[in-house]
Amino acid sequence: MGDSGRKKPPLVAENRYGAKSKPAPKKKAAPKKAVKRKPAPSRKPAKKRHPVVAFVLGIFRWIWRIIWGFTWRVSLVSVLIIGLAVGYVYSTLPDVRTLLDGRARGSVTLLDRDNQVFAWRGDQFGGVVTADGVSPDLKNAVVATEDKRFYWHFGVSPRGVASAVRINLREGRGPLSGHGGSTITQQTAKLLCLGVEYDQDAWESEAAYVQDCRRGSLWRKAKEAVYAVAMEFKYSKDDILSIYMNRAYMGGGAYGAEAAAQRYFGKHAAVLSPAEGAMLAGLLTAPSSLAPTSNLKRSQDRAATVLRLMNEQGYLTDEETAYWQDNPATLSQAAKANAGGYFADWVMASGPEFFTRNTTEDVILKTTFDARIQKAAEEGLQWVFDNKVRQGSKAQAAIVVMSADGAVRGMVGGRDTTAIGAFNRAVHAKRQTGSAFKPFVYGTALDLGYHYDDLVNDAPYCLDIPGSGEWCPKNYTNKHYGEVTLTWALKNSLNIPAVKISEAAGRENVRKVASGFGIESNLADGPALALGASESSLLEMTGAYAGILNGGSSVTPYGLVELRLQGDSNPLMGTGGGIGERVITESAARTLIYMMEKVVSDGTGGRAALPGWEVAGKTGTTQAARDAWFIGFTADYVVGVWMGYDDNTPLTGVTGGGLPAEIFHEVMMRVNEGATPKALPAFVPQPKPKPKTKPKRRTSDDIGEAIDNAIDNAIDNLIQDLFGRN
């Protein structure tokens, strides 16, 4: 039917053996819908610029390309140069430990007789401190005051510089005058003088070196910035702060935080309170004018501002800030007293120069100074000038208090008792001594055998002086008193008897005794020697009177007891004065003390008397009352007082028995407060032995008896010589 002649299809798929299958017929793709596109916005043809405008803009573009090309190249070169400069400075910076003490000279700390500090000289340095070793309040106060971004900048603060320039311009100064905007790092670089060390041969003085280090020129500022950046790379922030806190000047001769803490508060920098730390930080702006020893109230006000800054920067709470502002820092007793300036200056000048004025070491000087006695001297002087001297008077005064061995306990060189480095009238003023010299005249006579009750005729008396003519001394009262004892003449300070005694004892002997007691000034050659025509210092005269008190031996006034280097226990030198050789006999000295006691108890020095105490002394007034003296002593202390004008103007109504004696009284009342009165080492007076009666005329029997006795004595002596003596 249907399959005759047809070939059947194979039963297996053709592609089993790799045969290619015919491609399936392609389906026709559905036609795509046409997408409507938004027509592109028609571009407006570019508006042509005016040829002139196009030319000007082209010029500006060209200039900008030049400026930009120049700027980035210069900037790149500048960065490379600065980088090289920083790298060079970095390579020259030493180990941080060598930078902590940069003083050109050392410090001198003076201790009183009780080993308490009372004065400082030189560049005071209390020792090395570190940023983490001081009180945290001090550290925070310094950062808050000087550089609040210290821990965040790289040594230079552009924002700080810009702010400083703005303030300077607003205040009418130059951009670099006044506020500098310096960071603590830059200030440290300046303190290091950018690595330039002081050289005596290269600079006129240390002051000139410091002035050059502090120059504020633009070039100097640039070098300072480079040095500061190099320091930031070399040292840690705390290292830089440590250098700063050791080298910064904080007033009162104190360099560094430790020295300032000791100077003002008598404690270590590690234990300062927030108020004390704020006060020290406040000094960094103007150390001399803000020093609490100069003006405590101003320093406290500045510290209150520092405390506010610490509060604003989160270092103190509101309660802490309020508390410390209400309880400001105060000075230690030694700093508050600010006493002994004249004494300290004298000790510094009398000590070895290489250990005092020009020391490069830190030196400790133990002295004879007594703070209580010094205060008594200052208060006594002030009381007399406040109550006894007319207001506005320019008269000056000086006081020396010493022990009988010459140890100076207190010294006032002028009415300004807090002065340092001022003219010291107790040491350097050479003035005529007047009648204060007379004890050396009478001491000479007593040493030669005169008696305190010997008589001298107070009558008109003249001497013919070769080359000068006749010289006739007169008493202060212009009266004559006839036959008087030596004691009466001394206690009433008669001039004519003093000259007569001097001439009888010999002027050369008087000069020898006075020199032996320590009067080193040139002594007059003429008869006016007895009336104190020679000049001397108050220190010399007080030392000479100390020789009388100690029994007639010379005295060298001294203030230095021991000198040693800081940290050493063994002293380098000891006492530089004391009792020396005998000048007059002890008997003569004791007799002279007895006579001088009468000056106070019954003579011209009555205003110097002290209730319950024996006092000896002598008044002195020079010609025209240009100088007034009183020098006296109790059993314990010798006190010398001088009063006068620096320009030799005569005093008005003042004699040695007046205001100087009253100053002595006021000083010694305070010195002896609470003490038990002691007797002077004077002798007990004995009446002058009566002269021997004239021998009777001998008879012949008397003569024969005398001859027989003489023969018997001669025989006895001959027998004893032959057979020996018992």
C-alpha positions in Angstrom: 0.0 0.0 0.0 2.0 3.0 1.0 5.6 1.8 1.6 6.5 0.0 -1.6 9.8 1.2 -2.9 10.5 3.7 0.1 13.6 3.5 2.3 13.0 3.6 6.1 14.8 6.1 8.2 17.5 5.0 10.6 16.6 4.2 14.2 19.6 6.0 15.7 20.3 9.7 15.9 22.7 10.8 13.3 24.9 12.8 15.6 25.8 9.7 17.6 28.8 9.3 15.4 29.6 12.9 15.1 27.4 13.7 12.2 26.5 17.3 12.0 22.9 18.0 12.6 21.1 20.4 10.4 20.6 23.8 12.1 17.2 24.4 13.3 15.4 27.0 11.4 15.7 30.5 13.0 12.7 32.1 14.5 12.0 35.5 13.3 12.6 38.1 16.0 9.8 40.3 17.0 10.2 43.7 15.7 11.7 46.3 18.2 9.7 49.2 19.2 11.2 52.4 18.2 12.5 54.5 21.2 11.8 58.2 21.0 14.8 60.2 21.9 14.6 63.7 23.2 16.1 66.1 20.8 19.5 67.4 21.9 19.3 71.0 23.1 20.4 73.3 20.5 23.8 74.9 21.5 24.0 78.7 21.3 26.9 79.8 19.3 29.8 81.0 21.7 29.8 84.6 22.3 32.9 86.2 21.2 34.7 88.4 23.8 35.8 91.8 23.0 39.4 91.6 21.7 40.7 93.9 24.5 39.0 91.9 27.2 40.3 88.7 25.7 43.8 90.2 25.6 43.7 91.3 29.2 42.4 88.0 30.4 45.1 86.2 28.4 47.8 88.4 30.1 46.4 87.5 33.5 46.4 83.8 32.7 50.0 84.1 31.5 51.0 86.0 34.7 49.2 83.4 36.9 50.9 80.6 35.1 54.3 82.3 35.8 53.4 83.0 39.4 52.1 79.5 40.1 55.1 77.9 38.4 57.5 80.2 40.3 55.6 79.7 43.6 55.6 75.9 43.7 59.2 75.8 42.6 60.2 78.3 45.3 58.1 76.5 47.8 59.7 73.2 46.9 63.2 74.7 47.2 62.3 76.4 50.5 61.0 73.2 51.9 64.2 71.4 50.8 66.3 74.2 52.3 64.4 74.2 55.6 64.5 70.5 55.7 68.3 70.6 55.3 68.6 73.3 57.9 66.4 71.4 60.4 68.5 68.3 59.7 71.7 70.1 60.3 70.5 71.7 63.5 69.2 68.3 64.6 72.7 66.8 64.1 74.2 69.5 66.4 71.8 69.2 69.3 73.4 67.6 72.3 72.0 65.2 74.9 69.1 66.8 76.8 70.9 66.4 80.1 73.6 68.8 79.1 71.1 71.6 78.5 69.4 71.6 81.8 71.8 74.0 83.6 72.9 76.9 81.4 74.1 79.4 83.9 77.3 81.3 83.2 78.0 81.5 86.9 77.1 79.7 90.1 74.8 80.5 93.0 75.7 81.5 96.5 73.2 80.6 99.3 73.8 82.3 102.6 72.8 80.6 105.9 72.5 82.4 109.2 73.9 81.2 112.5 71.0 78.7 112.8 71.6 77.2 109.3 68.5 78.9 107.9 68.7 80.5 104.5 68.4 84.3 104.6 69.8 85.5 101.3 70.9 84.5 97.9 73.4 85.9 95.5 74.7 85.0 92.0 72.5 82.9 89.6 70.5 80.9 92.1 69.9 77.4 90.9 68.1 74.9 93.1 69.0 71.8 91.1 67.8 70.0 88.0 64.0 69.2 87.8 62.1 67.3 85.1 58.6 67.9 83.7 57.3 64.8 85.4 59.2 65.5 88.7 57.7 68.9 89.5 54.3 69.5 90.9 51.6 68.7 88.2 50.0 72.0 89.1 53.2 73.9 88.2 53.5 72.0 84.9 49.9 72.6 84.0 50.2 76.3 84.9 53.2 76.8 82.7 51.5 75.1 79.7 48.2 77.0 80.3 50.0 80.3 80.5 52.7 80.1 77.9 51.5 77.7 75.2 48.2 75.9 75.6 48.8 74.0 72.3 52.2 72.9 73.4 51.5 69.2 73.1 49.9 69.5 69.6 52.1 71.7 67.5 55.5 70.8 65.8 57.5 73.6 67.5 55.9 76.6 65.7 52.3 77.7 66.0 51.2 79.7 62.9 47.9 80.5 64.6 49.8 81.8 67.6 52.0 84.0 65.4 49.0 85.4 63.5 47.2 86.2 66.7 50.3 87.9 68.1 50.7 90.0 64.9 47.1 91.0 65.1 47.4 92.1 68.7 50.6 94.0 68.1 49.0 95.9 65.1 45.9 96.6 67.1 48.0 98.1 69.9 49.9 100.3 67.6 53.2 98.4 67.5 55.1 96.7 64.8 54.0 93.2 63.8 57.0 91.7 65.6 57.1 94.1 68.5 55.5 93.1 71.8 53.7 89.8 71.6 55.8 87.3 69.8 53.4 84.3 69.6 56.3 82.1 70.5 55.7 78.6 71.6 57.4 77.1 74.6 59.8 75.3 72.2 60.7 78.6 70.6 61.2 80.2 74.0 63.5 77.3 74.9 65.4 77.8 71.7 65.9 81.4 72.7 67.0 80.4 76.2 69.6 78.2 74.6 70.7 81.1 72.4 70.2 78.9 69.4 73.1 76.8 70.5 75.6 79.6 70.9 77.4 79.4 74.2 78.8 82.3 76.2 82.4 83.1 75.5 84.2 85.8 77.6 86.5 86.6 74.8 83.8 87.0 72.2 81.4 89.2 74.3 81.9 92.4 76.2 79.8 91.1 79.0 77.3 88.4 79.9 74.6 91.1 79.6 75.6 91.8 76.0 75.5 88.1 75.2 72.0 87.8 76.7 70.8 90.9 74.8 72.0 89.5 71.5 70.2 86.2 72.2 67.0 88.0 72.7 67.0 90.0 69.5 63.7 89.9 67.7 64.6 90.5 64.0 62.8 88.6 61.3 65.9 86.7 60.4 66.4 85.8 64.1 62.8 84.6 64.3 63.3 82.4 61.2 66.4 80.8 62.7 64.6 80.4 66.0 61.7 78.5 64.2 64.2 76.2 62.5 65.9 75.5 65.8 62.5 74.8 67.5 61.4 72.3 64.8 64.8 70.5 65.1 64.3 70.3 68.9 60.8 68.8 68.3 62.4 66.0 66.2 65.3 65.5 68.7 63.6 65.7 72.0 60.3 64.7 73.5 57.8 67.3 74.6 58.6 66.7 78.3 62.3 67.0 77.6 61.7 70.4 76.0 59.5 71.5 78.9 62.2 70.3 81.4 64.8 72.4 79.7 62.5 75.4 79.8 61.6 75.0 83.5 65.3 74.7 84.5 66.6 77.7 82.4 63.8 80.2 82.6 64.5 83.2 84.9 61.8 83.6 87.6 63.0 86.8 89.3 64.8 87.3 92.6 68.0 85.9 91.1 66.3 82.5 90.7 66.9 80.5 87.5 64.6 77.5 87.2 61.5 76.2 89.0 63.4 74.6 91.9 65.4 77.8 92.7 62.2 79.9 92.5 60.3 77.5 94.7 63.1 77.6 97.3 63.5 81.4 96.9 59.9 82.4 97.4 58.2 79.5 99.3 61.1 77.6 101.0 60.0 74.3 99.5 60.8 72.0 96.6 59.1 72.4 93.2 57.6 68.9 93.5 55.3 69.9 96.3 53.9 73.3 95.2 50.2 74.0 95.5 48.1 75.2 92.5 48.3 78.8 93.9 52.1 78.6 94.2 52.5 76.9 90.8 50.3 79.6 89.3 52.4 82.3 90.9 55.7 80.9 89.5 54.1 80.4 86.0 52.9 84.0 86.1 56.5 85.3 86.6 57.6 84.0 83.2 56.1 87.0 81.5 57.9 89.7 83.5 60.0 88.0 86.2 61.6 91.2 87.7 58.5 93.3 88.0 56.2 90.5 89.0 58.5 88.9 91.5 56.6 88.5 94.8 59.5 89.9 96.7 59.1 93.1 94.7 55.3 93.4 94.9 53.4 90.5 96.4 49.9 91.8 95.6 50.7 92.3 91.9 52.2 88.8 91.8 49.1 87.3 93.5 46.8 89.1 91.0 48.8 87.6 88.1 48.5 84.2 89.7 44.7 84.6 89.9 44.7 85.1 86.1 46.8 82.0 85.6 44.4 80.0 87.8 41.5 81.2 85.5 43.4 80.0 82.4 44.0 76.6 84.1 40.3 76.4 84.7 39.4 77.3 81.2 41.7 74.6 79.8 40.3 72.0 82.1 43.2 71.7 84.6 41.2 72.9 87.6 37.5 72.6 88.5 35.5 75.7 89.3 35.6 74.9 93.0 39.4 74.4 93.0 39.9 77.7 91.1 37.7 79.6 93.4 39.5 78.1 96.5 43.0 78.9 95.3 42.1 82.4 94.2 40.7 83.1 97.6 43.8 81.6 99.2 46.7 82.9 97.2 50.4 81.9 97.7 52.4 83.8 100.3 56.1 84.1 100.8 58.2 82.1 103.2 59.5 83.8 106.4 63.0 84.3 104.8 61.6 85.7 101.6 59.1 87.9 103.5 61.8 89.3 105.7 64.1 90.1 102.8 66.6 91.0 105.5 70.3 91.1 105.7 70.9 92.6 102.3 73.8 94.8 103.5 75.2 92.0 105.6 75.0 89.6 102.6 76.7 92.1 100.3 79.5 92.6 102.8 80.1 88.9 103.2 80.1 88.5 99.5 82.6 91.3 99.1 84.9 90.1 101.9 85.0 86.4 100.8 87.3 84.9 98.1 86.2 86.3 94.8 86.4 83.0 92.9 83.9 81.6 95.4 81.6 84.6 95.7 81.4 87.3 93.1 82.7 85.2 90.2 81.9 81.7 91.2 81.0 79.1 88.6 80.1 76.6 91.3 77.1 76.5 93.6 78.4 77.6 97.0 76.9 77.5 100.5 78.1 80.2 103.0 77.4 79.7 106.7 77.6 83.1 108.4 77.3 84.8 111.8 74.1 86.5 110.8 71.3 86.5 113.4 67.8 87.2 111.9 66.3 88.2 115.2 69.1 90.7 115.9 68.8 92.1 112.3 65.1 92.6 112.8 65.7 94.4 116.1 68.2 96.7 114.4 65.9 97.5 111.5 62.9 98.1 113.7 64.8 100.2 116.2 66.1 102.4 113.4 62.7 102.7 111.9 61.1 103.6 115.2 63.5 106.5 115.9 63.1 107.9 112.4 59.3 107.6 112.6 59.0 109.2 116.0 62.0 111.4 116.5 63.1 112.7 113.1 61.3 115.4 111.2 59.3 114.1 108.3 61.1 114.4 104.9 64.6 114.4 106.5 67.2 113.0 104.2 69.5 112.1 107.0 71.0 108.6 106.9 72.0 106.1 109.5 74.0 102.9 109.9 74.1 100.2 112.5 76.5 97.3 113.3 75.8 94.7 115.9 78.5 92.2 116.8 79.7 89.9 119.6 82.8 90.6 121.6 84.8 88.2 119.4 84.0 90.2 116.2 81.2 88.0 114.9 78.8 90.4 113.2 75.2 89.6 114.0 73.4 92.3 112.1 74.1 95.2 109.8 72.1 98.2 108.5 73.9 100.2 105.8 71.1 102.8 105.3 67.5 103.7 106.0 66.4 101.5 103.0 66.8 98.3 105.0 65.7 96.0 102.1 68.2 97.3 99.6 70.5 94.9 97.7 73.8 96.1 96.2 73.3 99.6 97.6 75.9 101.9 99.2 76.7 100.4 102.6 77.4 103.2 105.0 78.4 100.8 107.8 81.3 99.5 105.7 82.2 102.0 103.0 81.5 105.4 104.5 84.7 106.9 106.0 83.7 109.6 108.5 85.4 111.6 111.2 84.9 109.9 114.5 84.8 112.8 116.9 84.8 112.0 120.6 84.0 108.4 119.9 87.8 108.1 119.4 88.6 109.2 123.0 88.4 105.7 124.6 91.6 104.8 122.7 93.3 107.9 124.3 92.3 106.9 127.8 93.0 103.2 127.1 96.6 104.1 126.1 97.0 106.2 129.3 95.6 103.4 131.5 97.9 100.9 129.8 100.9 103.1 130.7 99.9 103.2 134.4 97.5 106.1 134.7 94.7 105.7 137.2 91.0 106.3 136.5 91.0 108.8 139.4 94.1 110.7 138.3 93.5 114.4 138.1 93.9 116.6 135.0 93.5 120.3 134.9 90.7 121.4 132.5 91.9 124.9 131.8 92.7 127.0 128.7 95.4 125.2 126.8 97.2 125.9 123.6 99.8 124.2 121.5 102.2 125.6 118.9 101.9 123.5 115.8 104.8 123.9 113.3 103.5 125.3 110.1 100.1 126.0 111.4 100.6 128.3 114.4 98.9 128.1 117.7 96.0 125.7 118.2 93.8 125.9 121.3 91.2 123.2 121.8 87.9 124.1 123.4 85.3 122.0 125.2 81.8 121.5 123.6 80.3 123.7 126.3 82.9 126.4 126.0 83.5 126.1 129.7 86.4 125.0 131.9 86.0 122.8 135.0 89.4 122.9 136.7 90.9 119.8 138.3 88.8 116.8 137.2 89.5 113.0 137.2 90.0 111.1 134.1 86.7 109.3 134.5 84.8 112.6 134.9 86.6 114.0 131.8 85.6 111.0 129.7 82.0 110.8 130.9 81.5 114.4 130.1 83.5 114.2 126.9 85.8 117.1 127.7 88.2 118.0 124.9 91.0 119.8 126.7 91.8 116.9 129.1 91.7 114.4 126.3 94.3 116.4 124.3 96.4 116.8 127.5 96.3 113.1 128.2 97.1 112.2 124.6 100.1 114.5 124.6 101.3 113.1 127.9 100.9 109.5 126.8 102.4 110.2 123.4 100.5 110.5 120.1 102.4 107.7 118.6 101.3 105.4 121.5 97.7 106.5 120.9 98.0 105.7 117.2 99.5 102.4 118.0 96.7 101.4 120.3 94.0 102.6 117.9 95.6 100.7 115.1 96.0 97.6 117.2 92.3 97.7 117.9 91.5 97.6 114.2 91.3 101.3 113.1 93.0 100.8 109.7 92.3 104.3 108.3 95.1 106.9 108.3 95.3 108.5 111.7 96.0 112.2 112.2 99.5 113.2 113.1 98.7 116.4 115.0 97.2 116.8 118.5 93.7 116.8 117.0 94.1 113.0 116.9 92.7 112.9 120.4 89.5 114.6 119.3 88.7 112.1 116.5 90.0 114.2 113.6 90.7 111.0 111.7 88.2 109.1 109.5 87.0 105.6 110.1 84.2 103.3 109.2 81.4 102.3 111.6 82.5 98.6 111.2 86.1 99.4 112.2 85.0 101.5 115.2 82.5 98.8 116.4 85.2 96.2 116.0 87.6 98.3 118.0 85.1 98.7 120.9 84.6 94.9 120.8 88.3 94.7 121.6 87.8 96.7 124.7 84.9 94.5 125.8 86.8 91.3 125.3 89.6 92.4 127.7 92.0 94.4 125.5 92.7 92.1 122.5 92.3 93.1 118.9 89.3 92.0 116.9 88.8 91.4 113.2 85.1 91.7 112.4 83.9 88.7 110.4 80.7 87.3 109.0 81.8 84.1 107.2 81.9 81.0 109.3 82.2 78.3 106.7 82.3 77.9 102.9 81.5 74.7 101.1 80.3 73.6 97.7 76.7 72.6 97.4 76.4 68.8 97.9 79.8 68.6 99.8 79.9 68.1 103.5 83.6 69.2 103.9 84.1 73.0 104.1 86.7 74.6 101.8 87.5 77.4 104.3 86.4 78.5 107.7 86.2 81.6 109.8 87.9 84.7 108.5 88.2 86.8 111.7 88.0 86.8 115.4 90.1 87.7 118.4 93.8 88.5 117.7 96.7 89.8 119.7 96.6 91.7 122.9 96.6 95.5 122.6 96.3 96.8 126.2 96.5 94.9 129.4 93.3 93.3 130.7 93.5 95.5 133.8 93.5 98.6 131.6 90.6 97.3 129.5 88.5 96.6 132.6 89.2 100.0 134.0 88.3 101.6 130.7 85.0 99.7 130.7 84.3 101.0 134.1 85.0 104.6 132.9 82.8 104.1 129.8 79.9 102.7 131.9 79.9 106.1 133.7 79.4 107.8 130.2 76.0 106.0 130.0 74.9 106.0 133.7 76.1 109.5 134.5 77.3 111.3 131.4 76.7 112.3 127.8 75.3 108.9 126.8 72.4 108.8 129.2 69.8 108.2 126.5 71.4 104.8 125.7 70.7 103.4 129.2 68.8 100.1 129.4 66.7 99.4 132.5 68.4 96.7 134.6 71.4 96.4 132.3 74.9 97.7 132.6 75.9 99.6 129.5 79.2 101.2 128.5 79.8 103.4 125.5 80.9 106.7 124.1 79.2 109.5 122.2 80.8 111.3 119.3 80.0 114.5 117.5 82.2 116.0 114.8 82.8 119.6 113.9 79.6 121.4 112.8 77.7 118.2 113.7 78.3 116.6 110.3 78.6 113.2 112.0 77.0 111.9 115.2 78.1 108.6 116.7 77.2 106.3 119.6 79.0 103.1 120.2 78.2 101.0 123.2 78.0 97.5 124.6 76.5 95.3 127.1 78.1 92.0 128.3 76.9 90.3 125.1 76.9 92.7 122.2 78.6 95.7 120.8 76.4 98.1 118.8 77.7 100.9 116.7 75.5 103.7 115.4 76.3 106.5 113.0 74.1 109.2 111.7 74.7 112.0 109.2 74.1 113.2 105.6 75.7 111.6 102.6 76.8 115.1 101.3 78.2 116.1 104.7 75.4 118.6 105.4 75.5 119.4 109.1 72.8 117.8 111.3 70.4 120.1 113.0 70.3 119.7 116.8 71.8 116.2 116.7 74.7 115.0 118.8 76.0 111.6 119.5 74.2 111.6 122.8 70.9 112.3 121.1 69.4 110.3 118.2 72.3 107.8 117.8 72.1 107.0 121.5 68.3 106.6 121.2 68.8 104.3 118.2 71.2 102.2 120.3 68.5 102.1 123.1 65.7 101.0 120.8 67.9 98.4 119.1 69.1 96.9 122.3 65.7 96.9 124.0 64.6 94.6 121.2 67.8 92.5 121.2 67.6 92.0 125.0 63.9 91.2 125.1 63.3 88.2 127.4 67.0 88.0 128.4 68.4 88.1 131.9 70.6 91.2 132.6 74.3 90.5 132.9 77.0 92.6 134.5 79.8 94.1 132.4 83.2 92.6 132.8 84.5 95.8 134.5 86.7 95.9 137.5 85.5 96.8 141.0 86.9 100.3 141.5 89.4 100.8 144.3 90.4 104.2 145.7 93.6 105.6 144.4 96.4 104.6 146.8 97.6 107.4 149.0 101.1 108.7 148.2 103.8 107.6 150.6 104.5 109.9 153.5 107.8 111.8 153.5 110.5 109.8 155.4 111.6 111.3 158.8 115.1 112.8 159.1 117.3 110.1 160.6 119.4 110.6 163.8 123.0 109.2 164.3 121.6 106.3 166.4 119.3 105.4 163.5 122.2 105.5 161.1 124.4 103.3 163.3 121.5 100.8 163.7 121.1 100.7 159.9 124.8 100.0 159.4 124.7 97.1 161.9 121.7 95.6 160.2 123.4 95.9 156.8 126.5 94.2 158.1 124.5 91.4 159.6 122.6 90.8 156.3 125.8 90.8 154.3 127.3 88.1 156.6 124.1 86.0 156.4 124.2 86.2 152.6 127.8 85.1 152.5 127.2 82.1 154.7 124.2 81.0 152.6 126.3 81.3 149.4 129.1 79.2 150.9 127.0 76.4 152.5 123.9 76.5 150.3 120.4 77.9 150.7 117.4 76.0 152.1 
